[in-house]
Amino acid sequence: MAKKKIENLSFEESLSELETIVQNLEQGELSLEDSMTLFERGLNLSQVSQEKLKNAEQKIQILLTKNGNTQLEAFENEAESNNTSGN
């Protein structure tokens, strides 16, 4: 089966494939050539995933700045809010 281009994978798909690559490399049953090919794909997946994370962080910062909120606030679970406000 042909592998998808790295750029077309979702962040979650990239992480899943990275986990599979690490498991395959740790088993040590691949030829040197196959190991090098997997290692190279793993590096590329890692770089693209890091870029996606960086872009997501930048988008969050932009949204927070637009709303006048330059710092992240602690997440409060809605169920906890209802329990504490009813007492």
Secondary structure in CASP SS format (residue, H / E / C, confidence):
PFRMAT SS
TARGET T0000
AUTHOR 0000-0000-0000
METHOD secondary structure of the structure
MODEL  1
M C 1.00
A C 1.00
K C 1.00
K C 1.00
K C 1.00
I H 1.00
E H 1.00
N H 1.00
L C 1.00
S C 1.00
F H 1.00
E H 1.00
E H 1.00
S H 1.00
L H 1.00
S H 1.00
E H 1.00
L H 1.00
E H 1.00
T H 1.00
I H 1.00
V H 1.00
Q H 1.00
N H 1.00
L H 1.00
E H 1.00
Q H 1.00
G C 1.00
E C 1.00
L C 1.00
S C 1.00
L H 1.00
E H 1.00
D H 1.00
S H 1.00
M H 1.00
T H 1.00
L H 1.00
F H 1.00
E H 1.00
R H 1.00
G H 1.00
L H 1.00
N H 1.00
L H 1.00
S H 1.00
Q H 1.00
V H 1.00
S H 1.00
Q H 1.00
E H 1.00
K H 1.00
L H 1.00
K H 1.00
N H 1.00
A H 1.00
E H 1.00
Q H 1.00
K H 1.00
I H 1.00
Q H 1.00
I H 1.00
L H 1.00
L H 1.00
T H 1.00
K H 1.00
N C 1.00
G C 1.00
N C 1.00
T C 1.00
Q C 1.00
L C 1.00
E C 1.00
A C 1.00
F C 1.00
E C 1.00
N C 1.00
E H 1.00
A H 1.00
E H 1.00
S H 1.00
N H 1.00
N H 1.00
T H 1.00
S H 1.00
G C 1.00
N C 1.00
END
